[in-house]
């Protein structure tokens, strides 16, 4: 069966609203079903699915999902926001900037963009609206800043890319620090510009910040100390070599549980079962997509699709700059119509040989790919962050997308810098 037909069937399944995991499974089994002599029989596909998810690094994904849910339920995001609001609140756009920094820190806990939007947005959007900020602007800001959750380490997409490419997950985490902070900085620059242009309700803002200052710095820091230590402990264990990313993910679960249960006392023992169920419901679809994506990528490899696509692209785009631009456009389009996990697992085996052939470092390309797909979180029609933010405020998705467009342009600017200045990604390695 020609590879074009396989891809066409996969696209048709997606158009018919068949779940991604089932669509991938159908596309994986078809070549062997049509041609009995083809190596990838149904048994081979099932073995590939089970063998692909039997991976120690992948254990980090459900652990970070569980950790993020515990911290969201435990009010960790509110503790983080209070600290940044205390120091930044009185400045121009101080509160929107505090939201961006909170997303950065919460992303360093959860590793997930939608989780960051849900946890930070549910708490900060009402606060921003209470201080007089436009509802659409507040919602769009959280939706876009939530995309930092997959760039700042630890990041679930980095784990997926490491699995698909064989690259070091720890190196990917380190490489994501500067791009994540840079994008956060650019979003804060836009927030300052927006607030200077549209103005702020100084009276409401100062009243809100005044409540924090009335508590005193020591009280605010004391209340938030354990929340601030969360990313320090998680990333510190990884970068000092004390623990692997998977082990650090397990540490983060126990840390979140102990702090939420016994320090902040924001959850009860009886809540743990509900949290576990929510974590399983969140991770189970990812697991099925993961297994089917691995099987699909192996079938494509047997059909020599990566080699053919690589040869065609390298034959038509020999200039490194042009090639990078073409790949960026392609990944942006993919990010708009496909979820991050299957996109990474399907495209990495195809695109990685191409970029390596022109001398691009696999870690650098991993950062470029994830930043591209992070933009997909806030661009229709799939834009998961937009839907999560919309569910929090009832603002229509397209209204959020329109308000987010200037911020997305800043994201694009960061993408170009990351793409054409490899040192941004590789400087810390």
N, C-alpha and C positions, 0 to 999 in steps of 0.2 A: 504493500500500500504506500503510495507517495506521501511524503511528509506534509505536503500542502493540504492533502485531504484530511490528515490527522488534525492539523491546526484548524482547518475549516470546521470539522466536526466539534472540536473543543469550543470554538467561538459560537457556533450554533447552540450548543448546550447552555452556554452562558446567557445568550440572548433569550432562550426559553426559560430563564430563571432557575435552571437546575443548579443546585449547590456546587460551589467550586470543587470541593473534594470529589463529588460524584462525577462531575464533568471530566476531571483529570483521570479518574479511574476508568471511565468509558474510553477516553482517548488512549489510555495506556494499554488496554486489553484488545482494542480493535485490530491493530496490525497482526497480532498473533492469531486472532480469531479468523481473519480473512485469509491469511497465509500460514497454514500449519507448519511450514518449514522454517518460519521466522523464529529466532531464538527466544524471544520474549513471549512465552505462552502465558496462560492465566496463572499457572502455578508460579512461574518466574516473577510475575508482577506482584503476587501476594508475598512471596519471599522478600522481594525488594522493599516492599512497604514495611514489613516487620523488621527487616535488617536495618533499614534506614533510620528508624526511630530508636533502635537499640544503641543509643549514643550517650556517653557520659556528659558531654557539653550541653546537650539538649535538655538535660534535667534542670538546668538553670532557668529555663523558660517558665515551667509551672511554679517554680519557687518564687521567682520575681513577680509573677501574676498574683500569687497568694500573699506575698509580702505587701504588694501595692494595695490590695483590698483591705488587709488588716490596718494599714496606716491610714487609708481613707476613712474607714469606720472609726479609727481611733483618734481622728481629729488632728493628725500630724500636720496636714496642709495648713490648718488655721494657725498652729503654733509657729510655723515657718513664716507665714504672712505677717504676723504681728511683729516679728523682729525686723523684717525689711521695711514695713510701714513705719515703725518707730524711727528708723534712721533716714528714710527717704521721703516720708509723707509730706513734709512741709515744703519740699522743693516743687518746681514746676513739673507737672506730670509725675509727681513722686509716687502716688498710689498706683497708677497704671504700670509704672516701672517696677514697683514692688510686686505686682502680679507676674510680670515677666521673670523676675528673679526667683519668685516662688515656683514658677513652672520649671525653671532650670534645676532648682534643688529637688523638687518632687520627681522630675525626670530621672535624677540620679538615685532615686529610691525605687521607682516603679518600673523603669525601662520601657514604658508603653505610652504612646501619644494619647489614645483615647482615655486611658486611665488618668493621665495627667489633666486632661480637659475636664473629666467628670469630677475628680477630687478637688482641683483648684477652682474650677468654674462654679461649682455648686455653692462654694463658700464666698468667693471674691466678687462675682457678678452682682449679687444683691448689695454688697457693700459699696461697690462703685456706683451703682444706680442710686443708692441712698445719699451719696455725696454729690449727686447731680450730673454724673457722666451719662452720656447718651447710651441707651440700652443696646443699640445695634453695635456701637463702637466697642462697648465693654465685652459683648459676646464674641465679636470678631477677634478682639485682642487675645482672649483666652483660647479661642479655637486655633489661631496661628501660633501663639506661644506654646501651646500644648504639643506642637510638632517637635519642639526641642526634646521631648521625652524619648524620641528614638535616635537622637544624635548625641546628646550628652550621655556619658556612660553611667551605669551599665545599660545597654540597649538590647532589646530582644532581636531587632533586625540584624544587629552586628553578630549576635550568636548564630542566627540563621545563615548569614553570609559566611561566617567562619566554617560552619558545617558544610556548606555547599562548595567552598573554595579550598578548604584546608588551611586557610590563613589563621594565625594566632588570634584568638578572641581577646586575650589580654592586650595585644598590640592594637587591635581595632578600638578597644575601649580608650586606650591612651591617645590614639590618633583622633578620636572624636571630641576631645576636650576643647582644643582651640577653635575648631569650626562651630561647636555648640555655643561657646561663650561669645564668639564673634557675631553669630546670628542673633543671640539675645541682645547684644549691644546695639545692633542695627534696629531691632524692634523698639528698643528704648529711645533711640534717636527719633524714630517716627512718632512715638507716643509724645515726646516733648514738642515736636513740630505741630502735631495735631492739637495739643492742649494750648499752645501759644496762639494758634489760629482761631480756635473755637472758644477759648477761655475756660476757666474753671470756677466753680462756686467756692470761693475761698473760705467763706464762713462755715459751710458744711464740712469742708475738708479739714479745716483747723479744729473744728469741734470733735471730729472723729479721731484725728491724730492726738488731740489734747487728752482724750481718755487714756490712750496708751502712755502718754508722758506723765499723766497723773499717777499711774502705777509705779513709774520709776524704771530706770534702765535695768537695775539689778533684778527687779521682779519680773520684767519681761524676759530677760536672758535666762533667769532661773526657770520660768515656765516653759521656755522653748529650748533649753539646753539639750535635752535628749533628742528632740526632733532634729536639731542642727547636727548632732553627732551621727545621725543615721547614715547620710552619704559618706561621711568621713570614715566611719567604721567599715562600711561595705567596700568602698574603693580603696581604703588603706590596706585592707586584708589582701586585695588583689595585687596592688602595685608593690607591696613590700614582700610579696611571695609567700605570705603566711597561708593564703588559701587560693585555690583556683576560682575562676568565676562561678562555677557550679557550687563549690563549697561556700563561697561568699554569699550566694543566693540563699542557701540554707541558713546561714548565720543571720541574714537579714530577716528571715521569717521568725526565728526565735527572738531576735532583738525586738521586732515590731510587736510580737505577742506579749513579751514581758513588760515592755514600756506601756502598752495600751491597757494591759490588765492590772498591773501593780503600781505603776507610777502615775499615769494620767487617770487611770480607772475609768476610761471612756468606753470600754466594752466589758461585758460580763462573760463568765464561763459559758453560760447558756447561748451566747452569741456565736461561739466558735463553730458550731455545727452549720449555722446559716452561712457564715463566711466560707467554710469549706465547700459547701454546695455551690455558692456563687463562683468560687475559684474554679471548680470543676466545670461548671457551665461555660465559663469564659475560655478555659484552656482546651476542652474537648474538641470544639470545632477546629482550633488551630492544629491539634494533633492529627486529625483526619486529613486536613489540607497538607500538612507536613508529610505524612506517609504517602499520600497520593502524588505529591509533587516530586518526591524522591524517585518513585517508580516511573513517573512520566519522564523525568530527566534521564533515567537509565535507558528507557526505551528509545528516546531521541538519540542518545549516544550510540546505541546499537544500529540505528538507522543512519548514522554518520551526519546527522543534521548540524551539530556544532561545527564540524569540519567544513561542511559545504557553505554555511553562512559566513564563517570566518574567511574562507577563500574568496567568496563573492565580495564581501566588504573591503577586504585588503586589496582586492584587484581594482576596486572603483574609488576607494578613498585612501590614497597613499600618504597624504599630508596629515601629520599628527594632530594639528589644531582642528582641521576640518573633521577628522574622525571623531575627536572628542565632542565637537559641536553636534554632529549627527547622533552620536550615542546619547548625549544629553536630551536632545529633542525626543528621541525614541523613548527614553526612560520617563520623561515627563508625561508623554502620552500614555504609556503603560500605567504610570502612577494614577492617572485620572480614571482609568477603567478597571484596574485590578488591585486587589488587596496586596499589602506589602509582602507578606510571607510567601504566597505562591509566586509572586513576581521575582523575588530574590532567588528562590529555589529553582525556578524554571530557567531564568535568564543567566544566572551566574555561570553555569557550565558552558553556555553558548558564547557569552561576551568576554569572559576572562581570557581565553586563548587569544582573542583579537587584540585586547589592550596589551597583553604581555608581549605580543609580537612586535609592537611599536615601542616597547620599553617603558610601559607604565607600571608602576609598582602595584601589586595586588591590594595592599592596604590602602593606598591612595584611591584606587578605583572603588574599593568597598565604601569609603567615605562619600565619594561622588555619587555612587548608586543610592546610598541611604538618604543623602540630602535631597536627591531628585525625588525619591519616593515619599519623603517627608512632605514635600510640596503637594504631592498627591493627596495627602490627608486633608488638605484645605481647598481642593479644587473639585468642582462638580465633574461628573455625576456621582462618583463613588464617595469622595470626601468624607471619610468617617468622622473626623473631628467636627465638621459642620453639622452633621446629624446629631452628634452627642451634645454639642453646644445648643442646637435648636431645641432639643428635648428639655434642656434646663430652663430656657427662657420663652419658648413658643414663638420665637422669631423665625420666619420662614428661611429655609436653607439658602435660597438665592439672594435674599436680603443680606444675610450674613456674608455670603460670598462677595457681593458688591462692596460691602464695607471693608472686607478683608483684602481687596485687590491691591491697594497701595502697599500694605504690609507684605503681600506675596511678592511684589516687585523688589522689595528689600531682600527677601529670601532669594530671589533670582540673582541679585547682585552678589550675595554671599556665595551662591552656587558657582558663579563664574570665577570668583576669587579662589574657591576651593579647587575648582577644575584646573585652572591654569597656573596656580601657584602651589605646587606639590608640598612645599615646605610648611604650609599651613596645617597639613595633615601629618606630615612626617617629622616635624621639628622635634617632637618630644620622644621619638623612638630612639 
